Amino acid sequence: MTDETAERLHVVVCVNKMRGPRGKCCGLSGSPEIAAALESGVQTRQLNVDVETIVCFGKCDDGPKLRIVGAEFRQNLTLEDVPSLLDEFESRAGRIENGALLYPGA
């Protein structure tokens, strides 16, 4: 990692495809593509970040939405937000050292 004190960052992206009460949902507003782009960017940059998906945060009107676990939500995301999100994740969590296992014990 670039910073030995940085902890692994956990990011959760809503990919729900059931429309909320006002007709909007994350999964039909581009969140699966955002989640895939984040995962790809994390792997390419070897960031100390886990990206997971969830079915619903219960805030459909603000989607696409993600949560940095233990911190804040990000809302109304687009694919154009991915590069700046990856830069932020790198700044907060660093990179995995060369040769380190992504999944210890694997």
N, C-alpha and C positions, 0 to 999 in steps of 0.2 A: 504494500500500500504506500501511497505517498505520505500518509500520516499514520504512524503506528498507533495513535490514540483514537483514531476514528473507529466508530462502531459500524457494523453492517447496517445498512439502511433497508427498511422494508417498505415497499410501495404496493398499494392495492388499487387496482383499476376496476371500476364497475363496468360490466359488459351485459347488463340486463337488457333483454329484448322485449319485455312486456311494457307496454305504454302505461305511464302514470296517469293520474286523474286529469291532467291537462293535455294528454296526448303525446308527451315527450318521454324519451327514455335514452339512456346512455348508449345502449347497444345498437340502436338504430340511428344514432347520431355520430357514429365514427369511433366509438371507444374500442372495439376489437382491433381496429387498425392502429390506434394509438398504443394499445397494450403490446401489440406485436412489434411496433417500431421501437418502443422503449426496451423490450426484451432484447431485440437485435442490437440496439445501441449499447446496452449494458454488457452484452457478450463481446461485442467488437472492441469496446474500450476497456474491457476487463474491470468493470466497476465493482466495488464492494457493495452491491445492491441486489436485493431479491425483488422481482416483480411478480405479483400474483394477481389473479382476477377474482372478483366477487360478483354475486348475482345482483345485489342491490344495496345501496346505502340509504334508500328511502328519501332521496332528494332528487327526484327525476327531473324537475324543472331546471336544475342547475348543471345538468350533464352536457357532455361527458365530464366525468368527475373522477378524481383519484385522491387517495389519502396517503400521506407519508405517516406511517404508523408511529404513534406517540407524538405527532405534531399536527400539522394543519391539513385541511382539504384544499384541493385545487379544482376549480370548476370552469365550465364552459370551454373546455380544452379543444384544440384542433391539432391536426398533424403538424402544423407549423410551430406548435409549442414544444414539440419533442426535443429539438436540439438544445433549447435553453433549459429544459428540464434535465436533460442529461448533463449539461454543464453544471447545474446546481447540485445534482446528485454526486458528481465527481468532487465538487468542492466540499460537500458535507461528509462523504463517506470514503473518498479516495479510490484507489485501484487495488486490485488483488496482485500480490507479488508474483513475479514470473515463477512458474513451476508450482505455485500453491494450488491445492485442490479447491475447486469451486464448492464441492460438497464433501466435507471431511468424512472419511470412512468409506468413500466410494472406491 
